[in-house]
Each structure stands twice: as structure tokens, then as C-alpha cells.
């Protein structure tokens, strides 16, 4: 496992990147769903 400090920094940086991408993905999906509902319902 990661035992050196730089490994932990890399893992934390990667996790923050994944978290930002996930929030961006959720935002896009909800935005597209709102437009879809407005147009078709």
C-alpha cells in the first residue's frame, strides 16, 4: 500500500479530481433531465 507521503498526496489529488468529475457529471445529468422534462412533459 501507499506508505510514503507523496503517495498519499497523489491519492488525495486523484480522489479530488474524481470527485469534481463526478459532481460535474451529476450536474449535467440533472440539467439534461430538467430540459427533457420541460420539452416532453
PAVO-324586 format. One record per atom (N, C-alpha, C, O, CB): atom name; x, y, z. Coordinates in steps of 0.05 Angstrom, whole numbers, plus 5000, padded with zeros to 4 digits. Atoms other than C-alpha are relative to their C-alpha. Glycine has a CB too. Example, Ala and Ser with C-alpha at 12.3 -4.5 7.8 and 13.67 -1.06 7.14 Angstrom:
! residues 2
<node rose="N" east="5018" north="4976" up="5000"/>
<node rose="CA" east="5246" north="4910" up="5156"/>
<node rose="C" east="5018" north="5024" up="5000"/>
<node rose="O" east="5039" north="5024" up="5013"/>
<node rose="CB" east="4980" north="5001" up="5025"/>
<node rose="N" east="4984" north="4976" up="4999"/>
<node rose="CA" east="5273" north="4979" up="5143"/>
<node rose="C" east="4985" north="5022" up="5014"/>
<node rose="O" east="4995" north="5044" up="5018"/>
<node rose="CB" east="5009" north="5009" up="4971"/>
//
This chain:
! residues 41
<node rose="N" east="5017" north="4976" up="5000"/>
<node rose="CA" east="5000" north="5000" up="5000"/>
<node rose="C" east="5017" north="5025" up="5000"/>
<node rose="O" east="5042" north="5024" up="5002"/>
<node rose="CB" east="4981" north="5000" up="5024"/>
<node rose="N" east="4986" north="4975" up="5001"/>
<node rose="CA" east="5019" north="5073" up="4997"/>
<node rose="C" east="5010" north="5007" up="5029"/>
<node rose="O" east="4994" north="5010" up="5047"/>
<node rose="CB" east="4983" north="5024" up="4989"/>
<node rose="N" east="4989" north="4995" up="4973"/>
<node rose="CA" east="5066" north="5087" up="5056"/>
<node rose="C" east="5016" north="5027" up="5000"/>
<node rose="O" east="5021" north="5038" up="5021"/>
<node rose="CB" east="5018" north="4978" up="5009"/>
<node rose="N" east="4985" north="4975" up="5001"/>
<node rose="CA" east="5105" north="5148" up="5031"/>
<node rose="C" east="4981" north="5024" up="4998"/>
<node rose="O" east="4959" north="5021" up="4987"/>
<node rose="CB" east="5019" north="5000" up="4976"/>
<node rose="N" east="5018" north="4976" up="5000"/>
<node rose="CA" east="5076" north="5219" up="5039"/>
<node rose="C" east="4992" north="5008" up="4971"/>
<node rose="O" east="4969" north="5016" up="4967"/>
<node rose="CB" east="5013" north="5023" up="5014"/>
<node rose="N" east="5007" north="4992" up="5027"/>
<node rose="CA" east="5080" north="5233" up="4964"/>
<node rose="C" east="4979" north="4982" up="4988"/>
<node rose="O" east="4963" north="4990" up="4971"/>
<node rose="CB" east="5025" north="5000" up="4982"/>
<node rose="N" east="5021" north="5018" up="5009"/>
<node rose="CA" east="5038" north="5171" up="4951"/>
<node rose="C" east="4973" north="5009" up="5010"/>
<node rose="O" east="4953" north="5009" up="4995"/>
<node rose="CB" east="5006" north="4972" up="5008"/>
<node rose="N" east="5026" north="4990" up="4989"/>
<node rose="CA" east="4984" north="5198" up="4997"/>
<node rose="C" east="4991" north="5026" up="4986"/>
<node rose="O" east="4968" north="5030" up="4981"/>
<node rose="CB" east="5003" north="5004" up="5030"/>
<node rose="N" east="5007" north="4975" up="5014"/>
<node rose="CA" east="4987" north="5266" up="4963"/>
<node rose="C" east="4989" north="4993" up="4972"/>
<node rose="O" east="4969" north="5005" up="4964"/>
<node rose="CB" east="5025" north="5018" up="4997"/>
<node rose="N" east="5010" north="5008" up="5027"/>
<node rose="CA" east="4978" north="5232" up="4895"/>
<node rose="C" east="4972" north="4988" up="5002"/>
<node rose="O" east="4955" north="4994" up="4986"/>
<node rose="CB" east="5019" north="4980" up="4987"/>
<node rose="N" east="5026" north="5012" up="4997"/>
<node rose="CA" east="4919" north="5191" up="4920"/>
<node rose="C" east="4979" north="5021" up="5007"/>
<node rose="O" east="4957" north="5020" up="4996"/>
<node rose="CB" east="5001" north="4978" up="5022"/>
<node rose="N" east="5019" north="4979" up="4992"/>
<node rose="CA" east="4886" north="5252" up="4952"/>
<node rose="C" east="4994" north="5018" up="4975"/>
<node rose="O" east="4971" north="5025" up="4971"/>
<node rose="CB" east="5011" north="5017" up="5023"/>
<node rose="N" east="5004" north="4983" up="5023"/>
<node rose="CA" east="4896" north="5293" up="4888"/>
<node rose="C" east="4982" north="4985" up="4980"/>
<node rose="O" east="4964" north="4997" up="4968"/>
<node rose="CB" east="5027" north="5007" up="4986"/>
<node rose="N" east="5016" north="5016" up="5019"/>
<node rose="CA" east="4867" north="5236" up="4845"/>
<node rose="C" east="4971" north="4999" up="5010"/>
<node rose="O" east="4953" north="5000" up="4994"/>
<node rose="CB" east="5012" north="4972" up="4997"/>
<node rose="N" east="5027" north="5001" up="4989"/>
<node rose="CA" east="4807" north="5230" up="4892"/>
<node rose="C" east="4985" north="5026" up="4996"/>
<node rose="O" east="4962" north="5025" up="4990"/>
<node rose="CB" east="5001" north="4992" up="5030"/>
<node rose="N" east="5014" north="4974" up="5003"/>
<node rose="CA" east="4792" north="5304" up="4889"/>
<node rose="C" east="4993" north="5004" up="4970"/>
<node rose="O" east="4972" north="5015" up="4964"/>
<node rose="CB" east="5018" north="5023" up="5009"/>
<node rose="N" east="5006" north="4998" up="5028"/>
<node rose="CA" east="4796" north="5301" up="4813"/>
<node rose="C" east="4975" north="4983" up="4993"/>
<node rose="O" east="4958" north="4992" up="4978"/>
<node rose="CB" east="5024" north="4991" up="4983"/>
<node rose="N" east="5022" north="5018" up="5005"/>
<node rose="CA" east="4748" north="5242" up="4811"/>
<node rose="C" east="4974" north="5012" up="5012"/>
<node rose="O" east="4953" north="5010" up="4999"/>
<node rose="CB" east="5005" north="4972" up="5011"/>
<node rose="N" east="5024" north="4989" up="4987"/>
<node rose="CA" east="4701" north="5277" up="4859"/>
<node rose="C" east="4990" north="5024" up="4984"/>
<node rose="O" east="4965" north="5027" up="4981"/>
<node rose="CB" east="5007" north="5009" up="5029"/>
<node rose="N" east="5008" north="4977" up="5017"/>
<node rose="CA" east="4700" north="5341" up="4816"/>
<node rose="C" east="4986" north="4989" up="4975"/>
<node rose="O" east="4966" north="5000" up="4966"/>
<node rose="CB" east="5024" north="5018" up="4993"/>
<node rose="N" east="5012" north="5011" up="5024"/>
<node rose="CA" east="4686" north="5299" up="4754"/>
<node rose="C" east="4973" north="4988" up="5005"/>
<node rose="O" east="4954" north="4990" up="4989"/>
<node rose="CB" east="5019" north="4979" up="4988"/>
<node rose="N" east="5025" north="5012" up="4993"/>
<node rose="CA" east="4631" north="5262" up="4790"/>
<node rose="C" east="4978" north="5021" up="5005"/>
<node rose="O" east="4956" north="5018" up="4996"/>
<node rose="CB" east="5003" north="4982" up="5025"/>
<node rose="N" east="5019" north="4978" up="4996"/>
<node rose="CA" east="4597" north="5327" up="4813"/>
<node rose="C" east="4992" north="5012" up="4973"/>
<node rose="O" east="4969" north="5019" up="4969"/>
<node rose="CB" east="5012" north="5021" up="5019"/>
<node rose="N" east="5006" north="4989" up="5026"/>
<node rose="CA" east="4603" north="5354" up="4742"/>
<node rose="C" east="4981" north="4982" up="4984"/>
<node rose="O" east="4963" north="4992" up="4971"/>
<node rose="CB" east="5026" north="5005" up="4984"/>
<node rose="N" east="5017" north="5019" up="5013"/>
<node rose="CA" east="4572" north="5291" up="4715"/>
<node rose="C" east="4971" north="5000" up="5010"/>
<node rose="O" east="4952" north="5000" up="4995"/>
<node rose="CB" east="5012" north="4971" up="5002"/>
<node rose="N" east="5026" north="4999" up="4988"/>
<node rose="CA" east="4514" north="5293" up="4764"/>
<node rose="C" east="4985" north="5026" up="4992"/>
<node rose="O" east="4961" north="5026" up="4986"/>
<node rose="CB" east="5002" north="4998" up="5031"/>
<node rose="N" east="5011" north="4974" up="5008"/>
<node rose="CA" east="4503" north="5367" up="4747"/>
<node rose="C" east="4989" north="4999" up="4972"/>
<node rose="O" east="4967" north="5008" up="4966"/>
<node rose="CB" east="5020" north="5023" up="5004"/>
<node rose="N" east="5008" north="5002" up="5028"/>
<node rose="CA" east="4500" north="5352" up="4673"/>
<node rose="C" east="4975" north="4982" up="4997"/>
<node rose="O" east="4957" north="4989" up="4982"/>
<node rose="CB" east="5023" north="4989" up="4983"/>
<node rose="N" east="5023" north="5018" up="5002"/>
<node rose="CA" east="4452" north="5294" up="4682"/>
<node rose="C" east="4975" north="5013" up="5010"/>
<node rose="O" east="4954" north="5010" up="4997"/>
<node rose="CB" east="5006" north="4974" up="5016"/>
<node rose="N" east="5024" north="4987" up="4989"/>
<node rose="CA" east="4404" north="5334" up="4725"/>
<node rose="C" east="4991" north="5023" up="4981"/>
<node rose="O" east="4967" north="5027" up="4977"/>
<node rose="CB" east="5005" north="5011" up="5028"/>
<node rose="N" east="5006" north="4978" up="5019"/>
<node rose="CA" east="4408" north="5393" up="4676"/>
<node rose="C" east="4986" north="4989" up="4975"/>
<node rose="O" east="4966" north="5000" up="4966"/>
<node rose="CB" east="5025" north="5015" up="4992"/>
<node rose="N" east="5012" north="5012" up="5024"/>
<node rose="CA" east="4393" north="5348" up="4616"/>
<node rose="C" east="4972" north="4989" up="5007"/>
<node rose="O" east="4954" north="4990" up="4991"/>
<node rose="CB" east="5018" north="4977" up="4989"/>
<node rose="N" east="5026" north="5010" up="4992"/>
<node rose="CA" east="4336" north="5316" up="4656"/>
<node rose="C" east="4979" north="5022" up="5002"/>
<node rose="O" east="4956" north="5018" up="4994"/>
<node rose="CB" east="5002" north="4985" up="5026"/>
<node rose="N" east="5018" north="4977" up="4998"/>
<node rose="CA" east="4305" north="5384" up="4670"/>
<node rose="C" east="4991" north="5009" up="4972"/>
<node rose="O" east="4967" north="5014" up="4968"/>
<node rose="CB" east="5013" north="5023" up="5016"/>
<node rose="N" east="5006" north="4991" up="5027"/>
<node rose="CA" east="4308" north="5404" up="4597"/>
<node rose="C" east="4981" north="4979" up="4986"/>
<node rose="O" east="4962" north="4986" up="4973"/>
<node rose="CB" east="5025" north="5004" up="4983"/>
<node rose="N" east="5016" north="5021" up="5011"/>
<node rose="CA" east="4280" north="5336" up="4576"/>
<node rose="C" east="4971" north="5001" up="5011"/>
<node rose="O" east="4952" north="4998" up="4996"/>
<node rose="CB" east="5012" north="4972" up="5007"/>
<node rose="N" east="5026" north="4999" up="4988"/>
<node rose="CA" east="4222" north="5342" up="4625"/>
<node rose="C" east="4984" north="5025" up="4990"/>
<node rose="O" east="4960" north="5023" up="4985"/>
<node rose="CB" east="5002" north="5002" up="5031"/>
<node rose="N" east="5013" north="4975" up="5009"/>
<node rose="CA" east="4207" north="5414" up="4603"/>
<node rose="C" east="4990" north="4997" up="4971"/>
<node rose="O" east="4969" north="5006" up="4964"/>
<node rose="CB" east="5020" north="5023" up="5002"/>
<node rose="N" east="5007" north="5002" up="5028"/>
<node rose="CA" east="4206" north="5396" up="4529"/>
<node rose="C" east="4978" north="4978" up="4996"/>
<node rose="O" east="4960" north="4983" up="4980"/>
<node rose="CB" east="5025" north="4993" up="4984"/>
<node rose="N" east="5017" north="5023" up="5007"/>
<node rose="CA" east="4169" north="5329" up="4531"/>
<node rose="C" east="4977" north="4996" up="5020"/>
<node rose="O" east="4960" north="4979" up="5014"/>
<node rose="CB" east="5016" north="4975" up="5000"/>
<node rose="N" east="5022" north="5004" up="4982"/>
<node rose="CA" east="4122" north="5336" up="4591"/>
<node rose="C" east="4982" north="5024" up="5002"/>
<node rose="O" east="4963" north="5024" up="5016"/>
<node rose="CB" east="5011" north="4993" up="5028"/>
//
